Amino acid sequence: MLETTPKAQIDAVKGTARVIDISRLSLTFETSDGPVQALSEIDLAIERGEFVSLIGPSGCGKTTLLRVIADLETPTSGAITVNGLSPSEARLERAYGYVFQAPALYPWRTIARNVALPLEIMGLSKEERKERVQRNLDLVNLIGFEKRFPWQLSGGMQQRASIARALAVDPELLLMDEPFGALDEIVRDKLNEQLLRLWNKTQKTVVFVTHSIPEAVFLSTKVVVMSPRPGRIHDIIECGFARDRTLEIRETPRFLEIANRVRNGLRQGHSYVD
């Protein structure tokens, strides 16, 4: 008998290129002041192994779109699949890891136990949890800090721990909501380089929300420029940089050309009201 569970569907699509497929997706929130349209007619395809950044002004629906992918919000209309499944099926199959704006680490748990938390919920053995924790702390350069508590680490180190926690379930997809937005520029640059190496090493598909043009262009294979509410896609820009790029690429004509196109797209899609 042919297996038809979501797990079987995931296994069937792992060899295909498409990870996220969104068609004419809209979302309207019902509020006490009436309906608010957050997203309108979104069409977006993300291929396996891509690093896609969503950029736009505050309130344009970047995080809302990320939350729809993660099954944290339900669209009003349109269609979306994640690894060939509905977002709810993909969530149940742990097809993605989610990194929030703040690290959201439990202060009473050590770094190792914070990373192990989703593995405990999954019911993995102590040996398997230990192996996965060590492997993912190594990926984010936090070996030696397993027994520290979050308050003993810098903001950047805490965010790396939250990335290790998201990776611990070994997801196909990593969803990141402005994870470095609260950090200073020097720390942010360093973490951008580390994240790029992590993406290159793990071959994960990443969807990344940011307000920073240099960050979006440096990290991405593709930059999605969104316009203000209701959030629409104004432009999709292919970057085409080598996977092993360094920060020095930001001084190249090609980088500046793409950054300028992103900046112009944001201006064209947004009119400021005094």
C-alpha positions in Angstrom: 0.0 0.0 0.0 1.4 3.4 -1.0 2.2 5.6 2.0 0.4 9.0 1.9 1.5 10.6 5.2 3.2 14.1 5.2 6.5 12.4 6.0 6.2 10.4 2.7 5.4 13.6 0.9 8.5 15.3 2.3 10.7 12.4 1.3 9.2 12.5 -2.2 10.0 16.2 -2.7 13.5 16.3 -1.2 15.0 15.7 -4.6 13.1 18.6 -6.2 14.3 22.2 -6.3 11.2 24.1 -5.0 11.0 24.6 -1.2 8.5 27.4 -0.9 5.8 28.1 -3.4 3.5 31.0 -2.9 0.7 32.0 -5.3 -1.6 35.1 -5.0 -1.4 35.0 -1.2 -3.3 37.7 0.7 -3.9 38.2 4.4 -6.3 40.5 6.1 -6.5 40.9 9.9 -9.8 41.7 11.5 -9.4 44.4 14.2 -11.7 46.4 16.4 -11.2 49.3 14.0 -12.1 47.2 11.0 -10.1 45.0 8.6 -6.4 45.6 8.0 -4.9 44.1 4.8 -1.3 43.0 5.7 -0.4 41.1 2.5 -1.7 41.4 -1.0 -1.3 39.1 -4.0 2.1 37.7 -3.0 3.8 35.5 -5.6 7.1 34.0 -4.6 9.1 30.8 -5.3 12.2 29.8 -3.3 14.4 27.0 -4.5 16.4 24.5 -2.4 19.6 26.0 -1.0 18.8 29.6 -1.7 19.3 32.4 0.8 16.4 34.9 0.3 16.1 38.2 2.2 12.8 40.0 2.6 13.4 43.8 2.9 11.0 46.7 3.1 9.8 49.5 5.4 8.3 48.9 8.8 4.8 47.5 8.6 5.2 46.2 5.1 4.4 42.6 6.0 7.9 41.0 6.0 7.5 39.3 9.3 3.9 38.5 8.6 4.9 36.7 5.4 7.6 34.8 7.4 4.9 33.8 10.0 2.6 32.6 7.2 5.4 30.3 6.0 5.9 29.1 9.6 2.1 28.5 10.1 2.0 31.2 12.8 -0.5 33.2 10.7 -3.2 31.9 8.3 -3.6 33.6 4.9 -7.1 34.9 3.9 -6.7 33.7 0.3 -4.1 32.3 -2.1 -1.9 29.2 -1.9 1.3 28.3 -0.2 3.3 25.0 0.1 6.5 24.3 2.2 8.4 21.3 0.9 5.3 20.3 -1.0 3.1 20.4 2.2 0.8 22.9 3.7 2.5 25.1 6.3 0.6 23.2 9.1 1.9 19.9 7.8 5.4 21.2 7.4 5.3 22.5 11.0 4.2 19.2 12.4 7.0 17.5 10.4 9.5 20.0 11.8 10.5 21.1 8.3 11.8 24.5 9.5 13.6 26.2 12.3 12.6 29.7 13.4 15.0 32.3 14.8 13.3 35.3 16.4 14.4 38.9 16.7 15.4 38.3 20.3 17.3 35.2 21.3 14.4 34.0 23.6 16.7 31.8 25.7 15.5 30.6 29.1 17.7 32.3 31.6 17.6 29.4 34.1 18.8 26.8 31.5 22.4 26.6 30.4 23.3 27.2 26.7 23.4 23.4 26.1 20.1 22.8 27.8 18.5 25.7 25.8 19.7 24.2 22.5 18.5 20.8 23.7 15.0 22.0 24.6 13.3 21.1 21.2 15.1 17.8 21.3 13.7 17.0 24.7 10.2 17.8 23.4 10.8 15.5 20.5 11.6 12.7 23.0 15.2 12.0 21.7 17.5 10.0 23.9 20.1 11.7 26.1 22.9 10.5 23.9 21.3 11.8 20.7 20.5 15.1 22.4 24.1 15.5 23.5 25.5 14.7 20.1 23.2 17.2 18.3 23.8 19.9 20.9 27.6 19.5 20.5 27.4 19.4 16.7 25.3 22.6 16.4 27.2 24.5 19.0 30.3 23.7 17.0 28.6 25.1 13.8 28.0 28.4 15.5 31.4 28.5 17.3 30.1 28.1 20.8 32.0 25.0 22.0 33.2 25.7 25.5 30.1 27.7 26.5 27.8 24.7 27.0 27.5 25.3 30.8 27.2 29.0 30.7 23.9 30.7 31.2 22.5 33.2 28.7 23.2 36.2 30.9 26.9 35.3 30.8 27.1 35.6 27.1 27.1 38.7 24.8 24.1 39.5 22.6 25.7 38.1 19.6 26.6 34.9 21.3 23.1 34.5 22.6 21.8 34.9 19.1 24.2 32.3 17.8 22.9 30.0 20.5 19.3 30.6 19.3 20.5 29.7 15.7 22.0 26.4 17.1 18.7 25.6 18.8 16.8 26.2 15.5 19.3 23.9 13.7 19.1 21.2 16.3 16.0 19.7 14.8 17.9 19.4 11.5 15.3 21.4 9.5 15.3 21.7 5.7 14.5 25.4 6.0 15.7 28.1 8.4 13.4 31.1 9.0 15.1 34.2 10.5 13.3 37.3 11.6 15.8 40.2 11.9 18.1 38.2 14.2 20.9 40.8 14.2 18.7 43.9 14.2 19.5 44.9 17.8 23.3 44.5 17.5 25.9 47.1 16.7 27.4 47.3 13.2 30.8 45.6 14.1 29.1 42.6 15.7 26.5 42.5 13.0 29.2 42.3 10.3 31.0 39.5 12.1 27.7 37.5 12.5 26.9 38.1 8.8 30.1 36.4 7.8 29.6 33.6 10.3 26.0 33.0 9.1 27.2 32.9 5.5 29.8 30.2 6.3 27.1 28.3 8.2 24.7 28.5 5.2 27.5 27.4 2.9 28.4 24.5 5.2 24.9 23.2 5.9 23.3 23.9 2.5 20.1 24.9 4.2 17.5 27.1 2.6 17.2 30.4 4.4 14.5 33.1 4.5 15.8 36.1 6.2 14.0 39.3 7.3 16.0 42.5 7.5 15.8 46.3 7.3 19.5 46.6 6.3 20.3 47.0 2.6 24.0 46.0 2.9 23.0 43.0 5.0 20.4 41.8 2.5 22.7 42.2 -0.5 25.7 40.6 1.2 23.9 37.5 2.5 21.5 36.7 -0.3 21.2 34.8 -3.5 18.0 36.7 -4.0 16.6 39.9 -2.4 12.8 40.4 -2.3 11.8 44.1 -2.0 8.4 44.7 -0.4 6.2 47.8 -0.5 4.2 49.2 2.4 0.9 47.9 3.7 -0.8 46.1 2.1 2.5 44.3 1.6 3.3 43.6 -2.0 6.4 42.4 -3.8 7.9 45.4 -5.6 11.0 43.7 -7.0 13.0 40.4 -6.9 16.7 40.8 -7.4 19.1 38.0 -8.2 22.5 38.7 -6.6 24.8 36.0 -8.1 27.7 36.3 -5.7 30.1 33.4 -5.0 29.1 31.4 -1.9 32.5 32.0 -0.3 32.3 35.8 -0.5 33.7 38.1 2.2 32.8 41.6 3.4 35.2 43.1 1.0 32.7 42.4 -1.8 30.6 45.3 -0.5 33.1 47.7 -2.2 32.7 46.1 -5.7 30.7 47.8 -8.5 28.3 44.8 -8.7 27.5 45.0 -5.0 26.9 48.8 -5.2 24.7 48.3 -8.3 22.5 45.8 -6.5 22.3 47.9 -3.3 21.3 50.9 -5.4 18.6 48.9 -7.1 17.2 47.8 -3.7 17.3 51.3 -2.4 15.5 52.7 -5.5 12.9 49.9 -5.2 12.3 50.9 -1.6 11.9 54.5 -2.6 9.5 53.7 -5.5 7.4 51.4 -3.4 7.1 53.8 -0.4 5.8 57.3 0.0 6.6 59.0 3.3 3.8 60.9 5.0 4.8 63.8 7.4 
